[in-house]
């Protein structure tokens, strides 16, 4: 089961236990980036506690847990992508699709500068760029935003975005363009891909206009309509998550939003990321 953008510690009521039914509903849970607000100094100890609680819950439920890094938890793991079915199914957060990571961010220009500086330091041209190059540039750009926010005390969230009307336009534009950004990324690094499973933009969607199909599982925070992808044998499903009290429950009995047969859908074929977490 694959979810993304849980953003624990963003709101005081959100805790690991709200995912207990998700853990119980699968034998392998992949959190596809932004599990926790791991990138702010004042939340460092709490964030590490949340990660420990996730592993404890995984042990209690007998569930294998894989954490992929996103732009809000860039050092939670060195891994940033998992592939299945001979690399035809690619799971990655989506922050590596754009040089600004989040074009709506208040510090978007600084993000792009850090991205560009990192790519320049790698001494490779675009034709020679590897997936590790791309993920390293993404990590450095995320760190640049975190440092700028810490320095200025101004963070990018929905409340601050509403004070900047032009930013709303940038979000809407990114929502419209994100499937094609994902496809360009896949063409460059995963040409075999028939399905790309992403998060990051917080907008749940299934785009089947071209290959690969781009699936965004949405977010547990605003706008709060998360979905999960289930890989079971040779079957891929997209399923809604419903909130019952404080717990999120997969709607496994309802008709899936998408259901396709892919040979070896649940067979893992590799992992990619940066060389190490610093």
Secondary structure, 3 states (H helix, E strand, C coil): CEECCCCECCCCCCCHHHHHHHHHCCCEEEEECCCECCCCHHHHHHHHHHHHHHHHHHHHHCCEEEEECCCCCCCCCCEEEEEECCCCEEEECCHHHCCCCCCCCCCHHHHHHHHHHHHHHCCCCHHHCCHHHHHHHHHHHHHHHHHHHHHHCCCCCHHHHCCCHHHHHHHHHHHHHHHHHHHHHHHHHCCCCCEEEECCCCCCEEECCCCCEEEECCCCCCCCCCEEEEEECCEEEEEEEEEECCEEEECCCCCCCEEEECCCCCCEEEEEECCCCC
